Amino acid sequence: MSDHDILYRTGGFEKKTPAELVHLSAEDAYALAKRAMLRSGYAEDAAHIVAENLVDTSLCGYASAGLPRILNMLDNPKHREPRQPVTIDRETPTSALLDGGNNIGLYAAHVATEIAIAKARATGFALVGLHNSFYSGRNAYYLEMIAKENLIGIHLASGHLQVVPHGGMRPALGTNPLGFGMPSAHGPVVFDMGTAAIMGADVILKTRLNELLPENTAIDGDGLPTRDPRKARDGGFLTFGGYKGYGLSFCVQALGLLAGAARSRDKDYGFLFLVFDPAMIIDVTDFKRELSELIGRIKATPRQPGVDEILIPSERAFRERERRRVEGTELDRIVYERLAAL
């Protein structure tokens, strides 16, 4: 029976049976991811960095952006092209433009983040762009790295053209996430969002699992609304929030050019990091305290009926991570078996 012959679940949101899932400890998930990356041709240091990123993403509760990303990488034509070390095209004390050497973004963006942190620590400010790379994964990971260093980070990433502009019928934009990371007295605060109505990783995973997309997230090749992930990949994804999401997506795509996106033949992937030290204008301890006080005021806001707590961006993910570090995480059996078969 082919994939096309298997009926889609209605919506794909119901709880999955134990037979459909594999339970993994955080250590086992890391070992599986690292082994898969090594067998995919990546060196020890890169395999370690990618595995840690993907496992952290899984622990935070983002199933499609975790270990399934390795399969997405293997299916991407860029993976089958030669790779080179990450190099610096041009550099100043406060900036750098990196050539990712066609390495997966989960590794190359990690390198870019480390360079941005080092420059911001030395000068107070850093602007770092990265091109010739793909699949940076959950960008909140890099923003948390920055916030842990008592720095503030703004990150955006233009990507593979699979999102249609508002009113359009053909892709001209990436899913184009943007995010913010900052330190507080209680730890990093991170907000990371895609400007598309659905993540590309979600669409790929639902294709693998034969599940339907949510309503109003994609169109088919004829410009008609669809919930079939295969038809959506023939057509395109929508931006969230209509023209407002489109406007944000356009700005991310435009600033991706600053990161060197136009240097690739597809003119798509460009990763840009803006990192600065709040001590340039305010004492870091004061900023962290004042941010924590702001969070306290927000959480003390009277709640609507049925709302137990007002959450701050990243709070749910960080709580989920602490729980899953102890209890472990789950991976769709189809994905696990493909990774294990490597």
N, C-alpha and C positions, 0 to 999 in steps of 0.2 A: 504494500500500500504506500503510495507516495504521500509527501507532505500535503499536497493539494487535495488528496482524498480524505484527509483526516478532518473531521468537523471541528470548527472552532468552538471553544467554550463560550458561553454567553457572557461577553464582557471581559472574561479572564480575571475577575476580581474575587471569586470565591476562594475560600480557604482550601489549600491543596492537601491531598492525602499524604500520609507518611511515605507511601510507596513512590510518590512523585518527587520526594526530596531526600537529600543526603545531609545528615547532621555532621558538622565538623567543628572541632575546637579551633580556637584562633591559631594555635600552633600548627594544626593539620592543614588549615586553609592556607597558611603562609607556605608550608612545605610544598603543597600542591601547586600554588601559583609560581613559586620560585623554580620548581622543577620544570614546569611548562615553559617558563621564559628561557631557561637554560637550553632546553631542547629545541626552542625556537631560534636559537643562534645568538642569544644575548650573553654578554660576559657576566661574570659573577657580581660585580658591583651594580650593574644596571638591573640584573635579575632581582637582586635584593631590594633595590629602591622601588621597582615596579610592584613587587610582591607586597611590600609593606603598605604601599599606597592602596592597592586593590583590597587588601584585607581590611584596612581601616575603613574603607568605603563600605564594605560588606557589613562590618560591625556597626556602622552608623545607620544601617537599615536601607541602603540603596542597592537593591538586588541587581538591577540591570547594569549598574555602573561598577560593580565589583568584579569578581573573577570572570564573568562572561565576557568582559572586555578583551581578554586574551584571545578568545575565538574571533571576536570582531577584528582584532589586529591581524590574525592569521589570514582572514578572508580579504583583507584590504590589499589592493594591488601594490601599494607603497611598501608593504612588508617584503615583497618579493624583489624589490630593487636593492642595489648595494647600499650599505651604511658606512658612514665615516664618523670619526670622533666629532663631538660638538666643538666648534671653533668660534672665535670672535671676529666678525667682519670689520667692525670699527668700535672705538672705545674712547671715552673721556673719563675723568675722575668720577663723574656723576651718571654716566650712561654707558650702555653697551648694546650692540646689535649682534645677536648670536645666529649662527648657522647650525641648525640642529642635526645636520648630517644624515637626514632621513631616519633618525632614531625615533622611536615612539615617544610621544609627548610626555607620558608618565615619567620618563627618565629625563628627557631634554628640558622640560619645564622645571623639574626639580633642580637641575644645574642652574637654570636661569634664576630661580628663586634664591639659591645660595649666593649667586653673584650680586643680586639686588640687595640682599640683606647686608653683605659685606660692604658694598658701596654706601648704603644708607648709614651704616654704623660709622664709616670713616668720614663722610661729608655731610650727613644729615638728610640726604635726598638721593634717590636713584630712579632712573628711567631705563628699563631693560626690555628689549624686544627680542623675539625668537621666531624664526621662520624655518622652512624645510624640516618640518616635523608634523606629527599627526597624533590625534587621540591623547589629549592631556588628562582626561578623566575628570574626577570631581575636583573642581578648582578650589573648593573650600579647604582642601588639604594644604595647598601652598599658602593660602591666606592664614591658616592656623600656624604654619611654620613662622610666618612673619610676625604675627601677634605675640607668639611666645618669646620673641626677641625684644618685646616692648616697642615695636614699631607698628606703624599703620600702613596697610597695604590696600591698593585698589588694583584689581586684575580684570582684564577682559580678553576674550579669545574669539576671533572670527574662525569659522570652520568650513567644513565641506558643504558645498552648495546643495541644500536639500529643503530649504524653507522658501515658500513663495511670498513675494511682497504683497502688501494689502491690496486686494483686488486683482492680483495676478494669477496666472495658471501654470507658470514654470518656475522652478527654483532659481533664486538669485542671491540667497543669503544662507549663512550657516545657522545652527541653533543658537550660536552667539551668546554665551553666558557672560555675565559680569558679576563681580562680587567685591565685598569689603571685609577686611579683617582688622581688629583693633584690640588692644589689651585693656582689661578691667582689673579691679582689685580681686575679682573672683575667677580670673582666667580669661582666655581668648573669647571674643565675641565675633562671630563670622556670619555673614549673609552672602549666599551664592545662589544666583538664579539664572535660568536660561530664558531667553527672550522668545523662544518658540513655545507653542501650546503643548508640545510633548518632546521629550528627549529622544535623540536619534538612537541611543542605546536601548531605550524602552521599545522602540519600534523593531529593532533587530531581535531583541529577546522574545518579543511576542511573535515574531515570524518563526523563530526556532521552536517555540512552544505551541504554535497554532492557537493563539489567543487573539481576541478582537481588541482594537484600540478604543479609548474613550470617545464619546461623541464630540464632534466639532473640533477635531484636532488635525485632520488631514483631508486632502482631496486626491482623487485618482487622476489618471492621465487625461481625462476629459473635463477636468475642473469640477467634478461633482463630489460632494461629501462622501467619505468612505470610512469604514472602521476596519477594513481589511488591510493589514500591514504591508502585504505584498503590493497591493494596488497603490497604497500610500507612497511606497518607494518608487513607483512608476510616475506618480504625480508629484506630491510635495506635502510638507507639513505647514500648518498655519502658524502665525505669530500669536502670542497670547494677547488678550486685551485689544484686539482690533488694531486700529491705526496707531495707538500709543505703543503697543509692543513692537509694531513695525518700525516706528521711529527710533526706539532704543536699539533694535536689531541693526538698523541702517548705521547708526553711530558706531556700534561695535565693529561692523564690517569695515567702515571707513577708517577707524583707528587701527584696525588690523593691518592696514597698508603701512602705517608707521612702524609696525613690527616686521615688515618685509614680506607681507603676504603676496604682493604682486610679483615677487621674485620666483615664485613657483609657477609651473605651467598651468595649474588649475586656478591660481590666484585666489586661494581660499584660506589656508591656515595661517594665522598670525596671532602670536601670544604676547601681550603687553603687560608689564608690571610697573606700577608706580608705587614706590615705597619711600616713606619718610619718617623721620624721628620727631615725635610730637614735642620733644624738648626744645626744638627750634623756636617754638612760640609759647609753650606752657610747660611747667614742670610735669614730668611723666607721672610722678606719684599723684599729683593733683588731678591730672586727666583721668587716671585709673579710678581714683576715688569718686570723682564727679560722674563718670560713666556708670559706676556701680550705683550711685545715688539715683541717677536717671532710671536705671533698670528697676530699682526698688519702687520708684513712684509709678512706673508703668504697671508693674505687677500688682500694686495696691489699688489699681483702678477698679471701681465696682464692676462686677461681671454680669453678663447676661444670664438668664435662667439656663441651667444645664451646663454651664461652663465652670469647670473645676479650678482652672488656673489659666492665667494669661502667660503664654510662653514668649521668650525672647528668641530671635533668630539663633540657630545652632543649638539651642537648649535641648530640644527633643533628640537630635542626633547624638549629642554628647552623652545624654542619659542612656540612650539605646546602646551606645558603644560600651559603657561601663557594665551594663547588664550582660551583653553578649560576650564580653571578655571572660566572664565567669561561666555563662551557660552555653556558649558556642553559637554558631550561626548555621544557616541552612542554605543549600545550593540545589537548584533544580537538577534532578538526576540526569537529564539529557546533557546538561552542560558538564556536570561532574564526569560522566563517562567519556565525553570527548576530550576533556583535559587529561584524564587519567590515561587515555589511549595514546597520548603523545609520547 
